[in-house]
Amino acid sequence: MSNSEDQFRALLDQVAAHLSAAHGERTRGESQPSKELVKSVSTLLLSGQYDPAERLLQRRFENRPNFAVIADYLLAEVARDMGARWDRDEISFAQVAMVIESLYRLRRALRAEGVAALTTTSRRKAIFAGLQDQVHVLGLVLAGEAFEQDGWEVDIILNATPEDIIERAARWRPDIIGLTAGRAQTLPRIEALASEVKRLPFFGLIILGGYAANAAPKVVRDPAIDLVVSDIQAALKFARDHPPKTTH
């Protein structure tokens, strides 16, 4: 495989490992999701049928104890199945990218089903968003989870158009918007998006991560970008040090 293919295969392994680590040790006596169920979910996600996949898992698990634990384990198995199919050249780069996005959407949806909703009236808000065709979005997802654990209300938008992100920001009025730039070609679009967001009538701050952003001095000086970060802890520190300038 080429270097880019090696990196992408490693990303699949990261996704599987991250989901596995999230659920920890399975409860004693809890049965492992069947290979047939893993295959069914994989097939639905590969064909772009996200909603049927979510309904299938909700029907299977919603009345069982340790709902979120089981869901995380199953989604990790789906990620491993994607890796095996990629190794056999059965699926394309674009298909795997779509499934990675869907896995994290499913995880957030199923976790919400399995736990009581939190009161969010006083929680600060953060949006983490990736533009269309951006494959290296795992950092965004992990940042979102880190902010959520820090007490933030978080929304993650992947494979989005600039219009999608602007509309969500205008409606949700986040304190922080996190973007990512894995390739230099995406920087002009991201800079244009940041400028549009800054025209919205609220004081949301914009942080930008990713390899291309950290390698481009021009972005650091862009007035629409409040901070270029190289790691999640730096983003959290910046967010904590900048309290909201407006109420929601």
N, C-alpha and C positions, 0 to 999 in steps of 0.2 A: 504494500500500500504506500501511497505518497504521504508526505508529512501532514498535509491537510486531512487526509483520510485517517491517519493515525490519531490526530488531535480530535477528530469527530468521534472516533470509536472510544477514545478515552472519555469524552464527554458523556457518552451513553453509560459507561462504567461509573462515572461520577454520579449520574442521576440515580442509578440503581443503588449505589452505596449510600447516597444521601437518604433516599427513601427507606432503605433498610435500617439505617442508624436511627432514623426518626421514631420508628416503632419500638426499638429495643428488643429485648427478648420476648418472644411470643408467650402468651399465657399458657401454663401447663395444661395439656389436654386439648388445646385449641387446634382444630384441624387446619391443615395447609390448604389454601385455595387450589382447586383442581386445575390440571393442565388444560382441560377443556374450557374452563372459565377464563383462564389467562389468554388462550387462543381467541376466544370469542371477543374479549375486550380489545385485544390487539387488532383483530380484523376490523372491528367497528371503527377504531381510531384511524387505522390506515386508509379507510374509505371515507374519512372525513365526517363520520356520524358520531359526533361528540355527544349530542343529547341522548340518543339511544344507549350509548355506553354508560352515561351517568344514571339513567333510569334503571338499567340492568343492575348496576352495583347497589343502588339504593334499595331495590327490591330484595336483593340477596342478603344485605347486611344490616338494614336499618333497625331491625328488632333484636339484634344480637348484642351481647355485652362486648366491650372492647371494640366497638365499631371502627373507630379511627385507626386502631392498631392493625386490624385485619386489612383495612383499605390500603394503608401504607405498604403492608407486606405484598399485597396483590399487585399494586402499581409498580413496586420494585421488580417483581417477576415479569411484568409487561415490558419494562425497560430492558431487562436481560433478554427477553424474547426478541426485541427489536435489534439488540446487538448481535444475536445469533443470525438473524435474517440478513443484517448488513454484512456480516462476515461471509455469508453464502451468496452475496450479490443478488438477493431476492427483492430488495427495496432500494429506493433512491435516496440521495442526500435530502431532497425536499420532503420526502415522506417521513423520514426519521425526525427532521426538524419539526414537522407538524405534530408528530406524536409526542415529542418532548414537551411542546407547549401544552398539548391536551392533558398530559399526565399531571402537570402542575395545576392546571385548571380543575381537574378532577379531584386532586388532593385537597385543594382549598374548599371545594364544594362539599366533599364528603366529610371533611373535618368539621365543617359548619353544621352538618346534619348530626354529627356524633357528640357535639358538646353544646351546652347551653349558651345562648347568645349573651354577649357582654353589653353592658350599658356603655354607649360610646359618646354621650353628649359632651363630655369634657376631655375626650382623647384627641390628641393631635393627629393630623391626617397626612399620609404620604402616598403618592402614586409612583410606581416604578413601571416604566413603559419602554417597550422595544418596537422599533419600526419594522415594517414589512421586510422580509428577506434577511433579517438579522438572526443568525443562527446561534451565536454565542450569547445566550440569554440566561444561562444558569446563574451567573453572578447577580443579575437583577432579581431572580427568584430568591436566592439566598439572602440578599440584602433586604428584600421584603419580609422574609421570615425573621431576620434579626431585628428589624424595626418593630415587628409585631410583638416579639418577645420583650421588647423594651417598653411596651405599653401603647404603641401607636395603632391607629386604625389604618389599615393598609389595603390598597387596591393595586393589582398587578395586571397590566395590559400588554399582551404580546402579539406580534404580527399585526400591528395596528397601523393605520394611516395617520399622517399628521392631523387630519381633521378629526379622527377618532379621539386622539389624545387631547386636542384643544377642547373638544366638546365635553369630554369627561372632566377636564380640569375646570372648565367654566361652571359646570354643574356641581362638582364636588368641593371645589375651593380648597385644595390641599395646602398645607404649610410647606411641604417639600415635594418636588418632582424629581425623580431620579431617572436619568437617561443613560444609554450606553452606546459606545462606538467601538466596535471590534475591528473595523476596517477603515482606512483613510477615506475611501470613496463615500462613506456615509456621513462624513463630517459636515459638508455643506448643507445637507438636508437637516441635520440635527441643529446646526446653528440657526437656520431659518425657522425651524420649529420653536427653538428657545426664544427667538425674537418675537414670534407670534404669541407665545404663552405670556411673555412679559407685558404684552399690551392688554391682557385681561384685567378687569377691575378688582384685583386683589393682590396681596403681597407674597405670593408663593415664591420660594427660593428654588433655584435649579442647580442640581448637582449632576456631574457627568463623569462616568467611569468608562473603563474599557481600554484596551491596548492602544488604539489609535488616538484616543483623547490624551492619554498620558505621553504620547510621543510627539504631540503637535503643540509647540509653544504658542501658536496663534490662538488656539482655543482657550488657553489659559487667560489671554487678554481680552477675550470676547465679553463685552459688558452684559450680555444676556445670560452668561454662565457664571453662577456665583461661586462655584468651587469645582475643580477637577480633582477626583479622588482616585487613589490606587488601591484602596481596600475598604471594607465595610466599616471597620472601627473608626476610620477617619470620617466617613459619612455620618455615623452616629454622633461622634463628638461635635461635628459642625452643626448638626440638627439640634442637639441639646444646648449648644452655646448661642443659638439664635431663636429665641422664643417668638411665638406668632405676633405679628404686628396688627392683626385684625381678628375679630371673632368670626365664627362660622355662622 
